[in-house]
Amino acid sequence: SDQEILIRTKASIISAGTEKMLIEFGKANYLNKIKRQPDKVKDVLSKIKNDGILSTFEAIKSKLDQPISLGYSNVGIVEKVGKNVVGVKVGDRVISNTPHAELVCASQNLVALIPENVDDESACFTVLGAIGLQGIRLADPKYGETVVVIGLGLIGILTAQMLKANGCKVIGIDPIAPKRELAESLGIKTYYSDKKVDIVQWINSFTKRIGVDAVIITASTSSTEPIHTAAEISRKRGKIILVGVTGINIRRDLFYEKELSFQVSCSYGPGRYDKFYEVEGNDYPLGYVRWTEKRN
């Protein structure tokens, strides 16, 4: 379309967690697919009421049978540019939110230029980094503050590195030893519950009994434990940002006593899932939305 850019791929990154989840979803039968999306059941019941069972069944079957593209962080060279695209020309090296494929097509708001001093493999981390970066923007940490990252997978490690570069004291929490070892090798202090000291005591000794200024949760689990832990180690009026996927069952007593803030971060930032922004290529005014999906 006039708002899109055609790109020939040079490299793309595998986001193991997301892609594994999509593959497992694709292999599941219809009943298991429904079980994996319980939030959609209400929509289905509403459609049955309005359109009837047969029409609803055909619509769901058609939707579930659609193939899902894997991958969403792609480096390549621009081959063709739509007439309404600005800031990108043929021959530019760009990062885009597109799948693993030789040729990909992306809206201009899902494409960013790559600086000359950044190699292709490093640039591949851009989209995943933007997910962590949006969580950091919502936490809004100040220089010298202490931030905990719960979950040291790929996005967690990137988030911790960016927080460190931002002048924060960073602590990573993860039950898997190799992930903690990788974080430690990057200068990120880590904690795991097999230590003899309780995490609240450990954090109190580290922060002089203040608690941490913010917690960014990048873990993927059905457990509510990450949010409970985050609340326990936070200082008064601390912030908890959910970037990953966890069970959400907030303990009111902890949130009440400390006046904690809890917010869910939406992927790469403002513009995500907005057709006006992502498909039609319209931007948000910088004076009102400083960090959009593309700017991140």
N, C-alpha and C positions, 0 to 999 in steps of 0.2 A: 504494500500500500504506500501511499504518499508519505506516511509517518514512519516507515520502517527502513531498516538497514540490513542488507544481505552481507553475511560474513563467512569467510572460509576459515575453518578451525585450524589452529596451530597446537593448542593444548587445552585440556579441560581436567577438572579435579573431581575425584570420587568423594562424595560426601557419604561415608559408609552408613551412618545411622539412618539418614533419610532414605537412601536408596535400598537398604535392606528392608525397611518398613514397607516401601512401595512394592518390592518384589514379593514379600510375604502377603501383602494385600491382594496383589494380582493373582497369586496362586490359590487364594481362598475361594470356597464355593459361595453361592449367593447368600446362604444363611449366615456364614461366618463373616462375610463382608458387612452384612447388616449389623451383626453383633459388634463389629469394630467401629461402627458409626452410630451409636445409640442416640445421639443428638438428632439424627436425621429421621428417626421413627415418627416423631410428632409431625414433621413435614409430610411424610408418606401418608399418615392417617388423614391429614387435612386434604391431601390430593384425592384420596379415595372417596372422601365425603363429597368433594366438588366434582370430580371427573369420572368416578366409578373405578371398580377393581381392575378391569381389563386394560383400560387406558393407562392407569397407574403402573400396572405390571410391565406393560410394553415400554413405558418411559424409563422405569428403573432398570430394566434389562438392557436397554440401549445405552444407558449411562454407564452401567457397570461393565459392559463389554468393550467400552472404548479403551484403546491402549494408552498407557501412561508413559510419557517420555522420562528417561532417567537423566539426571544431571542438571545443574543450574548455575555453573560458574565456568565460563568458556572464554578462552583467549583466541583471537583470530585477526585476520586482515580484512578490512572493508572492501567488498567487491562492487557493491551497488548501493546507491543512496536514493531514497524517496525524495520527491521534489519539495516537500515541506520540512525536511530534516535540516536542522541548523547545527553548526559546530562540529560536524563530522564530514570527511571527504573520502573518496576512493583512495585506498592505499594506507589509511590510518590503521594503527594497531590498537585494538580495543578489547575491553572486558565486557561480557554481556551475561545476562541471566538467561542462558539458553542451554539446551540439553547436549549430550554427547552425540555429535553428528559431524559429517564432513562440511556440510553447509548449513548455516542456521540463519534465522530471520528474527530480528528483534526491534521493538519500538525504541525510538530515540531516548526515552526516559529510562530504559533498561540497559543502556550502553554508556560506557565512560572511556575516555582516552587513557592510554597507559603511558606514563613518562618514559623517556628513552633509557634512563638508568635502572629501570625495573625489568628483569628478565621474565620470560613467558611463564616459567614454573612458579615464580614468586607471585606474579600477577593473578594466577589462578585462584589464590586465596582471597581475592578481593570481596567476592559476594558473601562468602562465609564470614569474613572479617566484618563486613557491614552489619551482619546479624548481631554480633557481639557489640559492635560500636553503638548500635541503636540502644541496646540495653545500658551501656555506659552513659549515653546522653540522657536517658531517663533518670539514672541514678545521680547524675550531675555532681560527681566527686570533685573536691577541691584538693589542691596540692597539699600533700602531707597527710591526708585522711587515710584511714584503714578500710579496705574493701575486701570482702571474702567472695571468692568464686566457688560455688558448689557444683562439682561436675567438671572434670578435667579431660573431656574429650577434645576433639579438634576445635570446636567453637569456644569451649572453656579455656583452652590454652591460649588461643588468639586473644580472647577477652582479657585474660590475666596479663599478657604481654603488653597490650595497649594501656591497661591501667598503670602498669609499671612505668611505661613511657610517659604517662600523664603525671608522674610524680607522686603516685599513691603507694602506700604500703599494702602489699597484696598477699593474701593467704589463700591457698587452694585446698579444697577438700575433695577427696575421691577415695573409694574403697579399693581401687585397683592399683597395686604397687608400681607397675611400669609407667602408668600415667603420672603418678606422683613423682617418680624418678625423673621423667622428662621435664616436668614443671620445675623441679629443684635444679636441674641442669641449666635452666633458663633464668635462674635467680629468683624463683618464686617459692616462698616458704609454704610448706604443706603440713596438713594435719590429717590423721586418720584415727578412728575410734579404738583401734587396738592399743593405742598409747594408754599408759596406766592412769594418766590424769584426765579427768572429765573435760569435755570441750569448753564448757562455760568457764571453768577454772583456768584452763589454758589460755583462752581468749582474754580473760580478766588480767592475767599476769602479763600478757603481751601488750594490752592497751591501758595498763594502769587502772583497771577496774572501770573504764569508761564504756567498753563495748565497741563494736565496729560501727563505722558510719554508714555503710551500705553493704548489702549482700546481693550478688547477682547469681541467680540459679540457672545454670546451663545444663543441668542433669536431665536425663530422660528416664523416668520411672513412674509407676502408678502409685508409689508410696507418697504419703503426705509428710514424711520425715524431713525432707529438705526445708519445707516452709516452717515446721516446728523448730528445727535447729536454727534457722535464720532469725526467727523471732527471739529465741533464747539468747543469742550472742549479740543482738543489735543493741545499740545505745538508745537512750530516750530519743524519740522522734527520728529514728533511723529509717532508711528506705530499703525495701525488699523488691527486687525486680525479677520477674520470671521470664527468662528468655527461652528456656527449654520446655519440657512437658512433665508435669508432676501432678499428683493428686492435690486438690485444693480443698483443704478443710482447716480453716483458720481458727486458732485458739483465741477466743475473744479476750480472755484474761490478760494474755501477754500483749496483744495489740492495744488493749484499752489502757493498761498501766503505763505503757511506753509511748502511746500515741504514734504507733508505727504506720508507715505508708506502704501499701502494697500495690504494685502495678504490673500488668502483663505487657510485655514488649511485643509488638507486631513486626516480626521479620526484619526487613532492612530499613524500615522507617516510614514516615508519612508518604503516601502515594501507593503503598502496597495494597493490592486487591481493588484499587479504584480504577474503573474502566476509563474515566475521564482523563486520568493521569497516565496509566500504563499503556492503554491501547490507543487512545486518541492523541497521546503525546503532548497534552497540555501541562504546563508547569504551575506550581504554586508560587505566589509572590515571595521573594526572598525575605522581604521585610516582615512577613507574617509567619512564614514557615522556613526557619533558617536552614535546618538540615532535613532535606527530603531523602527519599530512597536513592535517587541518582547522586545527590551531593555526598551522601554517606559512601 
